[in-house]
């Protein structure tokens, strides 16, 4: 068995993952996951995963505290939270998945307790609106939901507060640009402001400062080399990171720790893709991505789910044993 101390620490760190839906993770659960890697790298992977999750795993109490503080934020609510929330439209417009519904439930409980205001108290045509969700990865959910709302239902002038636990800068930029285009196309004055706990760099132009997994080399592993060659043959050779930077958010312990995750998750990701009959072409070794790359490489997980934008090695199922058993549609 790998280091019992680290196994226990990771289990404690993720103790509220999908609480009430699945069995609480314990040291044996973490050990079952790490045992699928080669013995010589298990301890190094565990130490780095523990280091990263300390900085990226979002617990239910952390979400509650963030939303509670936000609900009374002086600048946001203009010093009168009860009045602000009674006059603000809180949107429930997610077209797919359940993440918004679940986050609205959490926020609704806070508004009732802290300010005596129901989640549906605000008028639909308010010139201030709130869109809440858990994490923005590629920006697809927030873009699709708000573009449609702006075109069809938004008033002529509106300020939208987008409240999320975290966003990736590429997805945030993409969503904001598309919302602005939609507003212009229908002649509406739409402004967007973001509120978040975490911010992660994933933009191509800032590859060497990225917080997501971006390997420095293709490992000497048959399946991984074949996957990389397949991308290159399609005209999309993998773009590799320059070694020596642990990213803007400082998630990793150092280059060695970051590299072990990138290399080993990439290797296992290609093996999982070969073994699993349920993965589509976009579920790449380092995480779901439409663009032809090695994968998104996200390392953030919340108490409610693990997104498919994270490496397959963290969440893929049968025959792989996942650290974070995932429910679909986030």
C-alpha positions in Angstrom: 0.0 0.0 0.0 1.1 3.5 -0.7 1.9 6.0 2.1 -1.0 5.6 4.6 -0.6 9.2 5.8 -1.1 10.7 2.3 -3.9 8.3 1.5 -5.7 9.5 4.6 -5.0 13.1 4.0 -6.4 13.0 0.5 -9.5 11.1 1.7 -10.1 13.7 4.4 -9.6 16.5 1.9 -12.3 15.2 -0.5 -14.6 13.8 2.3 -17.7 15.7 1.1 -17.4 14.7 -2.5 -20.9 13.9 -3.7 -21.9 13.4 -0.1 -25.2 11.5 0.2 -24.9 10.2 -3.3 -21.9 7.8 -3.0 -20.0 6.2 -0.2 -17.6 8.6 1.5 -14.1 8.3 0.2 -11.6 6.7 2.6 -8.0 5.7 2.5 -8.9 2.3 0.9 -10.7 4.1 -1.9 -7.7 6.4 -2.6 -5.4 3.3 -2.5 -7.6 1.4 -5.0 -7.2 4.4 -7.4 -3.5 4.9 -7.0 -2.8 1.2 -7.2 -3.6 1.3 -11.0 -0.4 3.3 -11.6 3.1 1.8 -11.7 4.4 1.2 -8.2 7.5 3.4 -8.6 5.4 6.5 -9.3 2.5 6.0 -6.9 3.9 7.9 -3.9 5.0 10.9 -6.2 1.6 11.1 -7.7 -0.2 10.9 -4.4 2.0 13.7 -2.9 1.4 16.0 -5.8 -2.3 15.2 -6.0 -2.6 16.1 -2.3 -0.7 19.3 -2.9 -2.9 20.4 -5.8 -6.2 19.4 -4.2 -5.4 21.5 -1.2 -5.5 24.4 -3.6 -8.2 23.4 -6.0 -10.8 21.1 -4.3 -13.8 23.2 -3.4 -15.7 22.0 -0.4 -19.4 22.7 0.4 -18.5 24.9 3.4 -16.2 27.0 1.2 -19.0 27.5 -1.3 -21.4 28.4 1.5 -19.0 30.9 2.9 -18.3 32.5 -0.5 -22.0 32.8 -1.3 -22.9 34.1 2.2 -20.3 36.8 2.0 -21.3 37.7 -1.5 -25.0 37.9 -0.5 -24.1 40.8 1.8 -21.3 42.3 -0.2 -21.4 46.1 0.3 -20.4 47.1 -3.3 -22.5 44.4 -4.9 -25.7 45.1 -2.9 -25.2 48.9 -2.6 -25.3 48.5 1.2 -28.9 47.1 1.3 -28.8 43.4 0.6 -32.5 42.8 1.2 -33.6 45.5 -1.3 -31.0 44.4 -3.8 -32.0 40.7 -3.9 -35.7 41.7 -4.0 -35.1 43.8 -7.1 -32.6 41.5 -8.9 -33.5 38.8 -11.3 -31.8 35.5 -10.4 -31.7 33.4 -13.6 -32.6 29.8 -13.8 -31.9 29.2 -17.5 -29.4 26.4 -17.8 -30.2 24.4 -21.0 -28.4 21.2 -20.0 -27.0 19.6 -16.8 -28.0 20.2 -13.2 -25.1 22.4 -11.9 -27.1 25.6 -12.0 -30.1 24.1 -10.3 -28.0 22.7 -7.5 -26.1 26.0 -7.0 -29.4 27.9 -6.9 -30.6 25.6 -4.2 -27.5 26.4 -2.1 -27.8 30.1 -2.7 -31.6 30.1 -2.1 -31.1 28.7 1.4 -28.5 31.4 2.1 -30.8 34.3 0.9 -33.7 33.0 3.0 -31.6 32.6 6.1 -29.5 35.8 5.8 -31.9 38.2 4.3 -35.4 36.6 4.4 -35.6 36.8 0.6 -36.8 34.0 -1.7 -34.6 33.0 -4.7 -37.5 34.0 -7.0 -38.3 37.3 -5.4 -36.9 39.5 -8.1 -38.8 40.6 -11.2 -38.0 38.9 -14.5 -37.4 42.2 -16.3 -34.9 43.7 -13.8 -32.0 45.6 -15.2 -29.7 43.7 -12.8 -29.5 39.9 -13.3 -27.5 37.1 -11.6 -26.3 34.0 -13.3 -24.9 31.4 -11.0 -23.0 28.1 -11.7 -20.2 26.1 -10.3 -17.1 26.2 -12.6 -16.4 27.6 -16.1 -14.1 25.5 -18.2 -14.5 26.1 -21.9 -17.3 28.5 -21.3 -19.9 26.5 -23.3 -22.6 26.4 -20.7 -22.5 30.1 -19.7 -22.2 31.2 -23.3 -25.1 29.1 -24.6 -27.4 30.0 -21.7 -26.8 33.7 -21.7 -26.6 34.3 -25.4 -30.0 32.8 -25.8 -31.4 34.8 -22.8 -29.9 38.0 -24.0 -31.4 37.6 -27.5 -34.8 36.4 -26.3 -35.7 37.7 -22.8 -33.2 40.2 -21.5 -34.4 43.8 -21.1 -32.9 46.5 -23.4 -30.3 47.4 -20.7 -29.0 45.0 -18.1 -26.0 44.3 -15.9 -25.3 40.6 -15.5 -23.4 39.3 -12.5 -21.9 35.9 -13.3 -21.2 34.1 -10.0 -19.1 31.0 -10.2 -16.8 29.1 -7.9 -14.0 29.3 -10.5 -13.4 30.1 -14.1 -10.7 29.3 -16.6 -9.6 32.5 -18.4 -10.0 31.1 -21.9 -13.6 30.0 -21.2 -14.4 33.3 -19.4 -13.1 35.4 -22.4 -14.9 33.2 -24.9 -18.2 33.5 -23.1 -17.9 37.2 -22.6 -17.2 37.8 -26.2 -20.1 35.8 -27.4 -22.5 37.5 -25.0 -21.3 40.9 -26.2 -21.9 39.8 -29.9 -25.4 38.6 -29.0 -26.2 41.9 -27.3 -25.0 43.9 -30.3 -27.0 41.8 -32.7 -30.3 42.7 -31.0 -29.4 46.2 -30.1 -29.2 45.7 -26.3 -26.9 47.3 -23.7 -25.5 44.4 -21.8 -22.6 44.6 -19.3 -21.1 41.6 -17.5 -19.2 41.4 -14.2 -17.7 38.2 -12.7 -17.5 37.0 -9.1 -15.4 33.9 -8.3 -13.2 32.2 -5.7 -10.6 30.9 -8.1 -9.2 32.0 -11.5 -7.1 29.6 -13.7 -4.9 30.4 -16.7 -5.5 28.1 -19.7 -5.2 30.4 -22.7 -3.0 29.2 -25.6 -1.2 32.6 -25.7 -0.1 32.0 -22.1 0.8 28.3 -22.4 4.0 28.6 -20.3 2.1 30.3 -17.5 -0.8 27.9 -17.6 -2.4 26.3 -14.5 -3.9 23.4 -16.3 -1.9 20.3 -17.3 0.3 21.0 -20.3 3.1 18.4 -20.8 6.6 19.4 -21.6 7.2 16.2 -23.7 5.4 13.2 -25.1 6.3 10.2 -22.9 8.0 7.2 -24.3 4.8 5.2 -24.2 3.4 3.4 -27.3 -0.2 4.4 -26.9 0.6 8.0 -26.0 3.0 8.4 -28.9 0.4 7.0 -31.2 -2.2 9.4 -29.9 0.1 12.4 -30.4 1.0 11.2 -33.9 -2.7 11.0 -34.7 -3.2 14.6 -33.7 -0.1 15.6 -35.8 -1.3 13.7 -38.8 -4.6 15.7 -38.6 -2.5 18.9 -38.6 -2.6 19.5 -34.9 0.7 18.5 -33.4 0.6 18.8 -29.6 2.0 22.2 -28.4 4.3 21.5 -25.4 5.0 23.6 -22.4 8.4 25.0 -21.6 9.6 23.4 -18.3 10.2 25.4 -15.2 6.9 27.3 -14.5 4.3 26.1 -12.1 1.6 28.5 -13.4 0.0 31.7 -12.3 -2.1 30.2 -9.5 0.9 28.3 -8.1 -1.1 25.0 -7.8 1.9 22.7 -8.1 4.8 22.0 -5.7 7.4 22.5 -8.4 8.3 21.4 -11.9 9.0 17.8 -10.9 5.6 17.4 -9.2 3.7 19.0 -12.0 5.6 16.9 -14.6 4.8 13.6 -12.8 1.0 14.4 -13.1 1.2 15.5 -16.7 3.2 12.5 -17.8 1.4 9.8 -15.8 -2.1 11.2 -16.4 -1.4 11.4 -20.1 -0.1 7.8 -20.2 -3.1 6.5 -18.2 -5.5 8.6 -20.2 -4.4 7.0 -23.5 -4.7 3.5 -21.9 -8.2 4.3 -20.5 -9.3 5.5 -24.0 -8.2 2.1 -25.4 -9.9 0.1 -22.6 -13.2 2.0 -22.4 -16.0 1.6 -25.0 -17.9 4.6 -23.6 -15.6 7.5 -24.4 -16.2 9.7 -27.4 -13.5 11.4 -29.5 -13.6 14.6 -27.4 -12.9 12.8 -24.2 -9.2 13.2 -24.6 -6.5 11.8 -22.2 -6.2 15.0 -20.2 -9.9 15.9 -20.3 -12.8 16.7 -22.5 -12.0 19.2 -25.3 -13.5 19.8 -28.8 -10.2 21.2 -30.0 -7.8 18.5 -31.2 -5.2 18.5 -28.3 -4.1 16.2 -25.5 -7.0 17.5 -23.5 -8.2 20.4 -21.3 -6.2 19.5 -18.3 -8.3 21.0 -15.5 -7.4 20.2 -11.9 -10.3 21.7 -10.1 -13.0 19.5 -8.5 -16.0 20.6 -6.4 -17.9 18.9 -3.7 -20.8 18.3 -6.2 -18.9 16.7 -9.1 -15.8 16.3 -11.2 -16.1 17.8 -14.7 -15.1 15.7 -17.7 -12.6 18.5 -18.5 -10.4 17.0 -15.9 -8.0 14.1 -16.8 -9.6 10.8 -17.5 -7.4 9.2 -14.8 -9.3 11.2 -12.2 -12.9 10.3 -13.2 -13.2 7.7 -15.9 -15.2 4.5 -14.9 -15.3 0.8 -15.8 -12.8 -0.8 -16.2 -10.9 2.1 -14.6 -11.4 2.8 -10.9 -11.9 6.6 -10.5 -10.8 8.8 -7.6 -13.8 11.0 -8.3 -16.8 8.9 -9.6 -18.5 11.3 -11.9 -22.2 12.0 -12.6 -22.8 13.1 -16.2 -23.7 16.6 -17.3 -21.7 18.1 -14.4 
